[in-house]
Amino acid sequence: MTPPVPNPHPARAASSATAGSPGTFSTTERAHGIARVGPLVALGIAAAFAGVIAFATGVAATWLLPLALLAFGAWLAWGAKISVTVGADHARFRAPLVSRTLSRSDVTAVIVTSDDGMNPSAINWPAAPVTVAGDRMLRFSMGGTAVVTVSTSTGSGVQFVARDRDTAQRIADAFQH
């Protein structure tokens, strides 16, 4: 009987947090559950229709559209992520095609609340504009159950949806240190 061999490629967590140098906190959120499967199914259906059209036309170049839709769906489901890094003097929030940096000296409030993980705007992208208590903010969400709302004196606040309340609280705590 041979001994078990450890997996050289351990499964990646949907959320990971690291504490780098003192005063630095970083966490990354990836899509999970329906947030992962939903776009892949929708883009898969669109790719199937595009494939039928490509097959019917007989033009080889038309196969690029269904392939591009499938590739985009796979990237969105498994590669897209949002992250926040809280450093000594600034906090950086990132999503695909979007980044926002806030000076920690401008932060006026950091609040953790429960959330449904859905984007309330018509734009369903990992970063979308929202209005919270009359303030325009940028919402970073890959789905989750808690949100960290960071308000600033400059009016450029951010909401970051975390997978769970514990992760959201760790993000908020990083702003307090």
Residue frames as a rotation matrix with the C-alpha (Angstrom) as fourth column:
MET 1
0.583 0.812 0.000 0.00
0.812 -0.583 0.000 0.00
0.000 0.000 -1.000 0.00
THR 2
-0.382 -0.739 0.555 1.42
0.724 -0.612 -0.317 3.37
0.574 0.281 0.769 -1.00
PRO 3
-0.449 0.199 -0.871 1.22
0.686 -0.548 -0.478 6.38
-0.572 -0.813 0.109 1.27
PRO 4
0.642 0.737 0.212 -1.08
0.721 -0.487 -0.493 9.22
-0.260 0.469 -0.844 0.19
VAL 5
-0.498 -0.773 0.393 0.55
0.862 -0.489 0.132 11.90
0.090 0.405 0.910 -1.91
PRO 6
-0.178 0.448 -0.876 -0.28
0.402 -0.779 -0.480 15.52
-0.898 -0.438 -0.041 -1.07
ASN 7
0.621 0.495 0.608 -2.05
0.767 -0.221 -0.603 17.48
-0.164 0.840 -0.517 -3.76
PRO 8
-0.477 -0.879 -0.007 0.53
0.852 -0.465 0.241 19.77
-0.215 0.109 0.971 -5.44
HIS 9
-0.791 0.308 0.529 -2.29
0.040 -0.837 0.546 22.16
0.611 0.453 0.649 -6.41
PRO 10
-0.713 0.559 -0.423 -4.46
0.609 0.194 -0.769 22.78
-0.348 -0.806 -0.479 -3.32
ALA 11
0.102 0.866 0.490 -7.91
0.939 -0.246 0.240 24.25
0.328 0.436 -0.838 -3.89
ARG 12
-0.843 -0.350 0.408 -8.06
0.260 -0.930 -0.260 28.04
0.471 -0.113 0.875 -3.88
ALA 13
-0.454 0.680 -0.575 -10.33
0.734 -0.080 -0.674 29.69
-0.504 -0.729 -0.463 -1.39
ALA 14
0.266 0.647 0.714 -13.06
0.881 -0.465 0.093 32.05
0.392 0.604 -0.694 -2.56
SER 15
0.867 -0.030 0.497 -11.76
-0.191 -0.942 0.277 34.59
0.459 -0.335 -0.823 -0.09
SER 16
0.283 -0.819 -0.499 -8.24
0.882 0.427 -0.200 35.02
0.377 -0.383 0.843 1.17
ALA 17
0.945 -0.005 0.326 -6.82
-0.126 -0.928 0.351 37.53
0.301 -0.373 -0.878 3.58
THR 18
0.218 -0.930 -0.295 -3.23
0.840 0.333 -0.429 38.34
0.498 -0.154 0.854 4.36
ALA 19
0.971 -0.101 -0.218 -1.51
0.045 -0.816 0.576 40.62
-0.236 -0.569 -0.788 6.74
GLY 20
0.535 -0.816 0.221 1.73
0.454 0.056 -0.889 41.82
0.713 0.576 0.400 5.17
SER 21
-0.621 -0.778 0.092 3.88
0.389 -0.409 -0.825 44.38
0.680 -0.477 0.557 6.89
PRO 22
-0.512 0.441 -0.737 2.59
0.776 -0.130 -0.617 45.93
-0.368 -0.888 -0.276 10.11
GLY 23
-0.372 0.472 -0.800 -0.33
-0.165 -0.881 -0.443 48.24
-0.914 -0.032 0.405 9.35
THR 24
-0.614 0.146 -0.775 -1.13
-0.787 -0.044 0.615 46.48
0.055 0.988 0.142 6.06
PHE 25
-0.308 0.592 0.744 -4.17
-0.076 0.765 -0.640 44.28
-0.948 -0.254 -0.191 5.41
SER 26
-0.606 0.114 -0.787 -5.23
-0.795 -0.127 0.593 42.73
-0.032 0.985 0.167 2.13
THR 27
-0.336 0.527 0.780 -8.10
0.003 0.829 -0.559 40.47
-0.942 -0.186 -0.280 1.07
THR 28
-0.841 0.064 -0.537 -9.39
-0.541 -0.049 0.840 39.10
0.028 0.997 0.076 -2.21
GLU 29
-0.128 0.872 0.473 -12.91
-0.297 0.422 -0.857 37.95
-0.946 -0.250 0.205 -3.07
ARG 30
-0.968 -0.073 -0.242 -13.86
-0.252 0.311 0.916 35.71
0.009 0.948 -0.319 -5.98
ALA 31
-0.125 0.977 -0.172 -17.30
-0.926 -0.053 0.374 34.82
0.357 0.206 0.911 -7.25
HIS 32
-0.985 -0.083 0.154 -19.00
-0.137 0.911 -0.390 31.85
-0.108 -0.405 -0.908 -5.63
GLY 33
-0.403 0.888 0.222 -22.34
0.323 0.365 -0.873 30.08
-0.856 -0.281 -0.434 -5.88
ILE 34
0.486 0.722 0.493 -24.85
0.748 -0.051 -0.662 31.64
-0.453 0.690 -0.564 -8.25
ALA 35
0.685 -0.314 -0.658 -22.54
-0.371 -0.927 0.056 34.62
-0.627 0.206 -0.751 -8.80
ARG 36
-0.472 -0.880 0.047 -20.14
-0.464 0.294 0.836 32.17
-0.749 0.373 -0.547 -10.45
VAL 37
-0.590 0.263 0.763 -22.61
0.542 0.830 0.134 29.93
-0.598 0.493 -0.632 -12.28
GLY 38
0.367 0.892 -0.266 -25.16
0.398 -0.408 -0.822 32.55
-0.841 0.195 -0.505 -13.42
PRO 39
0.331 -0.263 -0.906 -22.98
-0.688 -0.724 -0.041 34.54
-0.646 0.637 -0.420 -15.85
LEU 40
-0.749 -0.653 0.118 -21.43
-0.427 0.610 0.667 31.34
-0.507 0.449 -0.735 -17.19
VAL 41
-0.360 0.715 0.600 -24.86
0.642 0.656 -0.397 29.86
-0.677 0.242 -0.695 -17.98
ALA 42
0.587 0.624 -0.516 -26.12
0.105 -0.691 -0.715 33.12
-0.802 0.366 -0.471 -19.55
LEU 43
0.068 -0.644 -0.762 -23.01
-0.850 -0.437 0.293 33.52
-0.522 0.628 -0.577 -21.69
GLY 44
-0.783 -0.304 0.543 -23.09
-0.072 0.911 0.406 29.80
-0.618 0.279 -0.735 -22.54
ILE 45
0.134 0.913 0.385 -26.63
0.619 0.226 -0.752 30.15
-0.774 0.339 -0.535 -23.88
ALA 46
0.658 0.042 -0.752 -25.61
-0.393 -0.833 -0.390 33.23
-0.642 0.552 -0.532 -25.89
ALA 47
-0.417 -0.886 -0.202 -22.60
-0.723 0.189 0.664 31.29
-0.550 0.423 -0.720 -27.22
ALA 48
-0.513 0.306 0.802 -24.88
0.392 0.915 -0.098 28.40
-0.764 0.264 -0.589 -28.25
PHE 49
0.633 0.772 -0.051 -27.11
0.357 -0.350 -0.866 30.76
-0.687 0.530 -0.497 -30.24
ALA 50
0.404 -0.577 -0.710 -24.05
-0.754 -0.649 0.099 32.40
-0.518 0.496 -0.697 -31.79
GLY 51
-0.625 -0.643 0.442 -22.75
-0.332 0.732 0.595 28.92
-0.706 0.225 -0.671 -32.63
VAL 52
0.042 0.737 0.675 -26.00
0.614 0.514 -0.599 28.03
-0.788 0.439 -0.431 -34.41
ILE 53
0.845 0.235 -0.480 -25.72
-0.147 -0.761 -0.631 31.23
-0.514 0.604 -0.609 -36.44
ALA 54
-0.052 -0.953 -0.300 -22.05
-0.824 -0.129 0.552 30.52
-0.565 0.276 -0.778 -37.19
PHE 55
-0.562 -0.103 0.821 -22.91
0.147 0.964 0.221 26.98
-0.814 0.245 -0.527 -38.28
ALA 56
0.416 0.848 0.327 -25.78
0.551 0.051 -0.833 28.21
-0.723 0.527 -0.447 -40.48
THR 57
0.755 -0.150 -0.638 -23.68
-0.459 -0.816 -0.351 30.86
-0.468 0.558 -0.685 -42.22
GLY 58
0.840 -0.457 0.293 -20.76
0.537 0.779 -0.323 28.54
-0.081 0.429 0.900 -42.87
VAL 59
0.551 -0.676 0.490 -18.27
-0.189 -0.672 -0.716 31.39
0.813 0.302 -0.498 -42.45
ALA 60
0.132 -0.587 -0.799 -15.32
0.731 0.602 -0.321 30.33
0.669 -0.541 0.509 -40.31
ALA 61
-0.745 -0.497 0.446 -14.78
0.141 -0.770 -0.623 33.81
0.652 -0.401 0.643 -38.82
THR 62
0.069 0.857 0.510 -18.25
-0.575 -0.384 0.723 33.79
0.816 -0.343 0.466 -37.24
TRP 63
0.499 0.042 -0.865 -17.05
0.495 0.806 0.324 31.09
0.711 -0.591 0.382 -34.81
LEU 64
-0.609 -0.777 0.159 -14.98
0.346 -0.440 -0.828 33.78
0.713 -0.450 0.537 -33.07
LEU 65
-0.242 0.589 0.771 -18.07
-0.675 -0.673 0.302 35.22
0.697 -0.447 0.560 -31.34
PRO 66
0.802 0.565 -0.194 -19.19
-0.240 0.602 0.762 32.02
0.548 -0.564 0.618 -29.56
LEU 67
0.220 -0.805 -0.551 -15.59
0.748 0.502 -0.435 31.27
0.627 -0.316 0.712 -28.59
ALA 68
-0.647 -0.441 0.622 -15.15
0.030 -0.830 -0.558 34.81
0.762 -0.342 0.550 -27.24
LEU 69
0.217 0.813 0.540 -18.40
-0.695 -0.260 0.670 34.53
0.685 -0.521 0.509 -25.25
LEU 70
0.821 0.052 -0.568 -17.30
0.241 0.871 0.428 31.23
0.517 -0.488 0.703 -23.70
ALA 71
-0.185 -0.969 -0.162 -13.84
0.713 -0.019 -0.701 32.58
0.677 -0.245 0.694 -22.90
PHE 72
-0.504 0.063 0.861 -15.29
-0.371 -0.917 -0.150 35.71
0.780 -0.395 0.486 -21.28
GLY 73
0.588 0.798 0.131 -17.76
-0.520 0.249 0.817 33.61
0.620 -0.548 0.562 -19.26
ALA 74
0.576 -0.456 -0.678 -15.00
0.609 0.793 -0.016 31.31
0.545 -0.404 0.735 -18.04
TRP 75
-0.539 -0.796 0.274 -12.80
0.421 -0.537 -0.731 34.26
0.729 -0.279 0.625 -17.06
LEU 76
-0.202 0.540 0.817 -15.70
-0.626 -0.713 0.316 35.95
0.753 -0.448 0.482 -15.25
ALA 77
0.785 0.585 -0.202 -16.57
-0.265 0.613 0.744 32.75
0.559 -0.531 0.637 -13.37
TRP 78
0.772 -0.494 -0.400 -13.07
0.627 0.697 0.349 31.64
0.106 -0.520 0.848 -12.37
GLY 79
-0.166 -0.964 0.209 -10.63
0.906 -0.233 -0.354 34.50
0.390 0.131 0.912 -12.94
ALA 80
0.019 0.223 0.975 -12.39
0.018 -0.975 0.223 37.73
1.000 0.013 -0.022 -12.00
LYS 81
-0.023 -0.054 -0.998 -11.82
0.970 0.239 -0.035 39.00
0.241 -0.969 0.047 -8.47
ILE 82
0.624 0.111 0.774 -12.09
-0.064 -0.979 0.192 42.07
0.779 -0.169 -0.604 -6.30
SER 83
0.038 -0.661 -0.750 -9.55
0.899 0.350 -0.263 43.04
0.436 -0.664 0.607 -3.69
VAL 84
0.866 0.090 0.491 -8.83
-0.119 -0.918 0.377 45.61
0.485 -0.385 -0.785 -1.02
THR 85
-0.009 -0.896 -0.444 -5.45
0.843 0.232 -0.485 46.51
0.537 -0.378 0.754 0.43
VAL 86
0.938 0.281 0.202 -5.40
0.107 -0.791 0.602 48.79
0.329 -0.543 -0.773 3.46
GLY 87
0.013 -0.998 -0.068 -1.98
0.706 0.057 -0.706 50.34
0.708 -0.039 0.705 3.99
ALA 88
-0.410 -0.289 -0.865 -0.61
0.882 -0.367 -0.295 52.84
-0.232 -0.884 0.405 6.47
ASP 89
-0.737 0.038 -0.675 -1.65
-0.008 -0.999 -0.048 55.91
-0.676 -0.030 0.736 4.47
HIS 90
-0.400 0.637 -0.659 -4.13
-0.916 -0.307 0.259 54.69
-0.037 0.707 0.706 1.83
ALA 91
-0.182 0.421 0.889 -6.57
-0.055 0.898 -0.437 51.93
-0.982 -0.129 -0.140 0.90
ARG 92
-0.663 -0.088 -0.743 -6.75
-0.732 -0.128 0.669 50.51
-0.154 0.988 0.020 -2.61
PHE 93
0.094 0.789 0.608 -9.85
-0.200 0.613 -0.764 48.78
-0.975 -0.049 0.215 -3.96
ARG 94
-0.707 -0.405 -0.580 -9.58
-0.644 0.029 0.764 46.80
-0.292 0.914 -0.282 -7.22
ALA 95
0.291 0.737 0.610 -11.95
-0.021 0.642 -0.766 45.05
-0.957 0.210 0.202 -9.62
PRO 96
-0.191 -0.346 0.919 -11.67
0.886 0.342 0.313 44.12
-0.423 0.874 0.242 -13.29
LEU 97
-0.141 -0.018 0.990 -11.03
0.801 -0.590 0.103 47.35
0.582 0.807 0.098 -15.24
VAL 98
0.609 0.426 0.669 -11.59
-0.039 -0.827 0.562 49.53
0.792 -0.368 -0.487 -12.13
SER 99
-0.202 -0.643 -0.739 -9.39
0.874 0.222 -0.432 50.73
0.442 -0.733 0.517 -9.29
ARG 100
0.609 0.364 0.705 -9.99
-0.001 -0.888 0.459 53.30
0.793 -0.280 -0.540 -6.56
THR 101
-0.359 -0.760 -0.542 -7.49
0.733 0.129 -0.667 54.57
0.577 -0.637 0.511 -4.01
LEU 102
0.736 0.598 0.318 -8.64
0.204 -0.643 0.738 56.38
0.646 -0.478 -0.595 -0.87
SER 103
-0.421 -0.815 0.399 -6.41
-0.197 -0.347 -0.917 58.36
0.885 -0.465 -0.015 1.45
ARG 104
-0.197 0.345 -0.918 -6.89
0.820 0.571 0.039 57.07
0.537 -0.745 -0.395 4.99
SER 105
-0.881 -0.143 -0.451 -6.79
0.393 -0.751 -0.530 60.65
-0.263 -0.644 0.718 6.27
ASP 106
-0.766 0.640 -0.069 -9.97
-0.552 -0.599 0.580 61.36
0.330 0.482 0.812 4.24
VAL 107
-0.448 0.608 -0.655 -11.92
0.380 0.793 0.476 58.44
0.809 -0.035 -0.587 5.75
THR 108
-0.515 0.353 0.781 -14.71
-0.699 -0.701 -0.144 59.71
0.497 -0.620 0.608 8.02
ALA 109
0.142 0.601 0.787 -16.61
-0.867 0.458 -0.193 56.48
-0.477 -0.655 0.586 8.77
VAL 110
-0.700 -0.267 -0.662 -16.27
-0.535 0.811 0.238 52.73
0.473 0.521 -0.711 8.30
ILE 111
-0.089 0.796 0.598 -19.46
-0.905 0.187 -0.383 50.72
-0.417 -0.575 0.704 8.85
VAL 112
-0.968 -0.143 -0.208 -20.08
-0.211 0.911 0.354 46.95
0.139 0.386 -0.912 8.56
THR 113
-0.152 0.967 0.204 -23.64
-0.835 -0.015 -0.551 45.81
-0.529 -0.254 0.809 7.80
SER 114
-0.245 0.199 0.949 -25.40
0.300 0.946 -0.122 42.73
-0.922 0.254 -0.291 6.45
ASP 115
-0.297 0.083 -0.951 -25.90
-0.817 -0.538 0.208 42.64
-0.495 0.839 0.228 2.68
ASP 116
0.643 0.578 0.502 -27.49
-0.200 0.760 -0.619 40.47
-0.739 0.298 0.604 0.01
GLY 117
-0.249 -0.892 0.377 -24.47
0.263 0.312 0.913 40.75
-0.932 0.327 0.157 -2.30
MET 118
0.217 0.407 0.887 -26.50
0.960 0.074 -0.269 42.04
-0.175 0.910 -0.375 -5.25
ASN 119
-0.890 -0.450 -0.079 -25.67
0.415 -0.868 0.273 45.21
-0.191 0.210 0.959 -7.15
PRO 120
-0.080 0.949 -0.306 -28.69
0.531 -0.219 -0.818 47.54
-0.843 -0.228 -0.486 -6.95
SER 121
-0.168 -0.010 -0.986 -27.79
-0.589 -0.801 0.108 49.40
-0.791 0.599 0.129 -10.15
ALA 122
0.837 0.506 -0.208 -28.54
-0.434 0.383 -0.815 48.36
-0.333 0.773 0.541 -13.72
ILE 123
0.236 -0.847 -0.476 -24.84
-0.743 0.159 -0.650 47.66
0.627 0.507 -0.591 -14.24
ASN 124
0.942 0.048 0.333 -24.00
-0.261 0.730 0.632 44.18
-0.213 -0.682 0.700 -12.95
TRP 125
0.395 -0.907 -0.146 -20.21
-0.020 0.150 -0.988 44.34
0.919 0.393 0.041 -12.97
PRO 126
0.130 -0.370 -0.920 -17.88
0.893 0.447 -0.053 43.66
0.431 -0.814 0.389 -10.03
ALA 127
-0.717 -0.261 -0.647 -17.60
0.536 -0.799 -0.273 47.44
-0.445 -0.542 0.713 -9.58
ALA 128
-0.203 0.750 0.630 -20.73
0.790 -0.254 0.557 49.56
0.578 0.611 -0.541 -10.02
PRO 129
-0.856 -0.069 0.512 -21.86
-0.149 -0.916 -0.372 53.04
0.495 -0.394 0.774 -8.94
VAL 130
-0.098 0.837 -0.538 -24.42
0.850 0.351 0.392 53.21
0.517 -0.419 -0.746 -6.12
THR 131
-0.236 0.104 0.966 -26.01
-0.373 -0.928 0.009 55.86
0.897 -0.358 0.258 -3.92
VAL 132
-0.143 0.111 -0.983 -25.85
0.805 0.591 -0.050 55.24
0.576 -0.799 -0.174 -0.16
ALA 133
0.192 0.330 -0.924 -27.59
0.876 -0.483 0.009 57.71
-0.443 -0.811 -0.381 2.18
GLY 134
0.923 0.286 -0.257 -27.41
0.139 -0.871 -0.470 60.37
-0.359 0.398 -0.844 -0.54
ASP 135
0.159 -0.942 -0.295 -23.68
-0.640 -0.326 0.696 59.83
-0.752 0.078 -0.655 -1.24
ARG 136
0.808 -0.010 -0.589 -22.38
-0.521 0.454 -0.723 58.47
0.274 0.891 0.362 -4.55
MET 137
0.162 -0.749 0.642 -20.11
-0.654 0.405 0.638 55.49
-0.739 -0.524 -0.425 -3.98
LEU 138
-0.069 -0.251 -0.965 -18.39
-0.850 0.522 -0.075 52.78
0.522 0.815 -0.250 -5.96
ARG 139
0.510 0.360 0.781 -19.56
-0.739 0.648 0.184 49.29
-0.440 -0.671 0.597 -4.93
PHE 140
-0.448 -0.689 -0.570 -17.18
-0.819 0.571 -0.046 46.34
0.358 0.446 -0.820 -5.29
SER 141
0.119 0.598 0.792 -19.09
-0.785 0.546 -0.294 43.05
-0.608 -0.587 0.535 -5.16
MET 142
-0.661 -0.199 -0.723 -18.63
-0.588 0.736 0.335 39.43
0.466 0.647 -0.604 -6.16
GLY 143
0.357 0.837 -0.415 -21.52
-0.138 0.487 0.862 38.41
0.924 -0.251 0.289 -3.91
GLY 144
-0.744 -0.580 -0.332 -21.43
0.241 0.231 -0.943 38.00
0.623 -0.781 -0.032 -0.16
THR 145
0.153 0.852 -0.500 -23.33
0.806 0.185 0.562 38.49
0.571 -0.490 -0.659 3.07
ALA 146
0.459 -0.044 -0.887 -21.69
0.682 -0.622 0.384 41.60
-0.569 -0.782 -0.256 4.55
VAL 147
0.464 -0.278 0.841 -20.61
0.631 -0.563 -0.534 44.98
0.622 0.779 -0.086 3.26
VAL 148
-0.149 -0.570 -0.808 -18.02
0.848 -0.494 0.192 47.47
-0.508 -0.656 0.557 4.47
THR 149
0.677 0.384 0.628 -19.07
0.642 -0.726 -0.248 51.05
0.360 0.571 -0.738 3.71
VAL 150
-0.261 -0.838 -0.479 -16.16
0.900 -0.390 0.193 53.50
-0.348 -0.380 0.857 3.72
SER 151
0.801 0.541 0.254 -17.26
0.591 -0.783 -0.194 57.16
0.094 0.306 -0.947 3.72
THR 152
-0.313 -0.950 -0.022 -14.81
0.950 -0.312 -0.016 59.97
0.008 -0.026 1.000 3.01
SER 153
-0.032 0.211 -0.977 -14.70
0.374 -0.904 -0.207 63.72
-0.927 -0.372 -0.050 3.44
THR 154
-0.789 -0.339 -0.512 -14.14
-0.321 -0.484 0.814 64.07
-0.524 0.807 0.274 -0.33
GLY 155
0.179 0.971 -0.159 -17.35
-0.760 0.034 -0.649 62.21
-0.625 0.237 0.744 -1.21
SER 156
0.009 -0.234 -0.972 -15.56
-0.860 0.494 -0.127 59.37
0.510 0.837 -0.197 -3.02
GLY 157
-0.027 0.049 0.998 -16.73
-0.850 0.525 -0.049 56.56
-0.527 -0.850 0.027 -0.75
VAL 158
-0.519 -0.216 -0.827 -16.57
-0.640 0.740 0.209 52.85
0.567 0.637 -0.522 -1.42
GLN 159
0.482 0.563 0.672 -18.61
-0.810 0.578 0.097 49.79
-0.333 -0.591 0.734 -0.53
PHE 160
-0.520 -0.656 -0.547 -16.81
-0.758 0.650 -0.059 46.44
0.394 0.384 -0.835 -0.46
VAL 161
0.615 0.779 0.125 -18.97
-0.771 0.560 0.303 43.31
0.166 -0.283 0.945 -0.25
ALA 162
-0.545 -0.814 0.202 -17.21
-0.837 0.514 -0.189 40.52
0.051 -0.272 -0.961 1.63
ARG 163
-0.509 0.287 -0.812 -18.03
-0.143 0.902 0.408 36.83
0.849 0.324 -0.418 1.64
ASP 164
0.182 0.549 -0.816 -18.91
0.782 0.423 0.459 36.86
0.597 -0.721 -0.352 5.34
ARG 165
0.902 0.278 0.329 -19.24
0.040 -0.815 0.578 39.23
0.429 -0.509 -0.747 8.28
ASP 166
0.676 -0.712 -0.191 -15.92
0.454 0.198 0.869 38.13
-0.581 -0.674 0.457 9.80
THR 167
-0.182 -0.742 0.645 -13.99
0.982 -0.104 0.158 39.17
-0.050 0.662 0.748 6.68
ALA 168
0.325 0.387 0.863 -15.90
0.470 -0.858 0.208 42.46
0.820 0.338 -0.461 6.51
GLN 169
0.995 0.053 -0.086 -15.08
0.100 -0.415 0.904 43.15
0.013 -0.908 -0.418 10.15
ARG 170
0.273 -0.962 -0.014 -11.37
0.762 0.207 0.613 42.45
-0.587 -0.178 0.790 9.55
ILE 171
-0.151 -0.265 0.952 -11.40
0.847 -0.531 -0.013 44.99
0.509 0.805 0.305 6.70
ALA 172
0.681 0.485 0.549 -13.08
0.139 -0.821 0.554 47.57
0.719 -0.301 -0.626 8.94
ASP 173
0.872 -0.394 -0.290 -10.62
0.336 0.051 0.941 46.82
-0.356 -0.918 0.177 11.76
ALA 174
0.003 -0.915 0.404 -7.71
0.996 0.041 0.084 47.45
-0.094 0.402 0.911 9.37
PHE 175
0.124 0.111 0.986 -8.97
0.428 -0.903 0.048 51.02
0.895 0.416 -0.160 8.95
GLN 176
0.942 0.309 0.129 -8.92
0.010 -0.410 0.912 51.51
0.335 -0.858 -0.389 12.74
HIS 177
0.611 -0.770 -0.185 -5.22
0.607 0.305 0.734 50.66
-0.509 -0.561 0.653 13.14
